[in-house]
Amino acid sequence: MAKERVVIVTGAASGMGLGIAQRFAAAGHPVAMLDMQEGALARESAALKDAGANILALKVDVADRAQVDAAYAGIRKTLGPISIVIANAGISAAQDFLTMSVETWQRMIDVNLTGVFHTIQPAVPDMVEQKWGRIVTISSNAAQIGASDRAHYSAAKGGVIGLTKGLARELARHGITVNTIPPSLVDTPLARRGEATGEVPPLDVISQMIPISRPGTPDDIAAACEFLCSDGASYITGQQINVNGGMYM
Ligand SMILES: NC(=O)c1ccc[n+]([C@@H]2O[C@H](COP(=O)([O-])OP(=O)(O)OC[C@H]3O[C@@H](n4cnc5c(N)ncnc54)[C@H](O)[C@@H]3O)[C@@H](O)[C@H]2O)c1
């Protein structure tokens, strides 16, 4: 195995975040799993610990900086300095623009954009100290091609792509890379909820628009994260890595 690195994954109780935490844990890295959903977090982290992984599970709302700071202090104490951050936690819900309340707009920005800022900023001093760090954000192809009834989501995810590129330039001199993965359709509880409420077409229908005619799996995204966080990816920074079955090229 490559060197052990302390990894933080947000939104780790479900979907892609869970797949990413599982993959880093399987590779032998200590993983801090952060999420708001206490029950699912306890269940999934216990399963990984039972399998022998070094896991710290913490209930955190990434939109709340005080909660993030407290969690990171605990992670440093228990697992050690932070080397890898996967800013994955996010929410998505359909809302037409004309009736969108300021509160709905603001919560989307608070979680999906400012939450990414909170997730990354307090980890960077550890990476600077180590002269090595890896940051991967999970954006969305909604930021690349737009999504109807999701102007707020598209805007927040576009912000994540801009944040990723700005940071990539700023942190390169410290040996830290920053990249983003903008998925199209990944089969997760979030995607299934959208299908169930009719907010998005059935996954089978969307799959017909994807050259590799299936939704992505959480592990498709996790595999790309693992590569981007390896030593072999040290010359890749500021990039959008489209892990999307060819849906957007
Ligand atoms: N599934 C897709 O097709 C798809 C496509 C493009 C982008 N994305 C993005 O991928 C990421 C993961 O999505 P998913 O499909 O796995 O969703 P999911 O709902 O299955 O999992 C998201 C997890 O994030 C957690 N979370 C939400 N808000 C949080 C907060 N404020 N603080 C901490 N945790 C919070 C949830 O509790 C949940 O466990 C999101 O950022 C989403 O926008 C998903």
Ligand as a Chemical Component Dictionary entry (heavy atoms), coordinates in Angstrom:
data_LIG
# 
_chem_comp.id                   LIG 
_chem_comp.type                 NON-POLYMER 
_chem_comp.pdbx_formal_charge   0 
_chem_comp.three_letter_code    LIG 
# 
loop_
_chem_comp_atom.comp_id 
_chem_comp_atom.atom_id 
_chem_comp_atom.alt_atom_id 
_chem_comp_atom.type_symbol 
_chem_comp_atom.charge 
_chem_comp_atom.model_Cartn_x 
_chem_comp_atom.model_Cartn_y 
_chem_comp_atom.model_Cartn_z 
_chem_comp_atom.pdbx_ordinal 
LIG N1  N1  N 0  -26.162 11.377 -7.675 1  
LIG C1  C1  C 0  -25.943 12.123 -8.738 2  
LIG O1  O1  O 0  -26.393 11.781 -9.843 3  
LIG C2  C2  C 0  -25.120 13.382 -8.646 4  
LIG C3  C3  C 0  -24.794 14.048 -9.847 5  
LIG C4  C4  C 0  -23.990 15.179 -9.782 6  
LIG C5  C5  C 0  -23.506 15.631 -8.567 7  
LIG N2  N2  N 1  -23.846 14.983 -7.417 8  
LIG C6  C6  C 0  -23.269 15.486 -6.156 9  
LIG O2  O2  O 0  -22.592 14.422 -5.515 10 
LIG C7  C7  C 0  -22.547 14.640 -4.105 11 
LIG C8  C8  C 0  -23.019 13.387 -3.388 12 
LIG O3  O3  O 0  -24.358 13.131 -3.791 13 
LIG P1  P1  P 0  -25.077 11.713 -3.616 14 
LIG O4  O4  O 0  -25.792 11.481 -4.880 15 
LIG O5  O5  O -1 -24.145 10.721 -3.082 16 
LIG O6  O6  O 0  -26.192 12.137 -2.522 17 
LIG P2  P2  P 0  -26.738 11.403 -1.199 18 
LIG O7  O7  O 0  -27.936 12.207 -0.775 19 
LIG O8  O8  O 0  -26.900 9.958  -1.436 20 
LIG O9  O9  O 0  -25.558 11.619 -0.167 21 
LIG C9  C9  C 0  -25.208 12.919 0.262  22 
LIG C10 C10 C 0  -24.810 12.868 1.716  23 
LIG O10 O10 O 0  -24.465 14.213 2.104  24 
LIG C11 C11 C 0  -25.012 14.445 3.387  25 
LIG N3  N3  N 0  -25.218 15.869 3.595  26 
LIG C12 C12 C 0  -26.133 16.669 3.010  27 
LIG N4  N4  N 0  -26.048 17.907 3.499  28 
LIG C13 C13 C 0  -25.072 17.892 4.420  29 
LIG C14 C14 C 0  -24.522 18.863 5.282  30 
LIG N5  N5  N 0  -24.992 20.123 5.310  31 
LIG N6  N6  N 0  -23.511 18.516 6.107  32 
LIG C15 C15 C 0  -23.044 17.236 6.110  33 
LIG N7  N7  N 0  -23.533 16.265 5.335  34 
LIG C16 C16 C 0  -24.542 16.594 4.497  35 
LIG C17 C17 C 0  -26.331 13.663 3.402  36 
LIG O11 O11 O 0  -26.765 13.414 4.730  37 
LIG C18 C18 C 0  -25.955 12.415 2.633  38 
LIG O12 O12 O 0  -25.512 11.386 3.485  39 
LIG C19 C19 C 0  -23.413 15.874 -3.860 40 
LIG O13 O13 O 0  -22.588 17.005 -3.707 41 
LIG C20 C20 C 0  -24.254 15.968 -5.118 42 
LIG O14 O14 O 0  -24.663 17.278 -5.382 43 
LIG C21 C21 C 0  -24.651 13.870 -7.437 44 
# 
loop_
_chem_comp_bond.comp_id 
_chem_comp_bond.atom_id_1 
_chem_comp_bond.atom_id_2 
_chem_comp_bond.value_order 
_chem_comp_bond.pdbx_ordinal 
LIG N1  C1  SING 1  
LIG C1  O1  DOUB 2  
LIG C1  C2  SING 3  
LIG C2  C3  SING 4  
LIG C2  C21 DOUB 5  
LIG C3  C4  DOUB 6  
LIG C4  C5  SING 7  
LIG C5  N2  DOUB 8  
LIG N2  C6  SING 9  
LIG N2  C21 SING 10 
LIG C6  O2  SING 11 
LIG C6  C20 SING 12 
LIG O2  C7  SING 13 
LIG C7  C8  SING 14 
LIG C7  C19 SING 15 
LIG C8  O3  SING 16 
LIG O3  P1  SING 17 
LIG P1  O4  DOUB 18 
LIG P1  O5  SING 19 
LIG P1  O6  SING 20 
LIG O6  P2  SING 21 
LIG P2  O7  DOUB 22 
LIG P2  O8  SING 23 
LIG P2  O9  SING 24 
LIG O9  C9  SING 25 
LIG C9  C10 SING 26 
LIG C10 O10 SING 27 
LIG C10 C18 SING 28 
LIG O10 C11 SING 29 
LIG C11 N3  SING 30 
LIG C11 C17 SING 31 
LIG N3  C12 SING 32 
LIG N3  C16 SING 33 
LIG C12 N4  DOUB 34 
LIG N4  C13 SING 35 
LIG C13 C14 SING 36 
LIG C13 C16 DOUB 37 
LIG C14 N5  SING 38 
LIG C14 N6  DOUB 39 
LIG N6  C15 SING 40 
LIG C15 N7  DOUB 41 
LIG N7  C16 SING 42 
LIG C17 O11 SING 43 
LIG C17 C18 SING 44 
LIG C18 O12 SING 45 
LIG C19 O13 SING 46 
LIG C19 C20 SING 47 
LIG C20 O14 SING 48 
# 
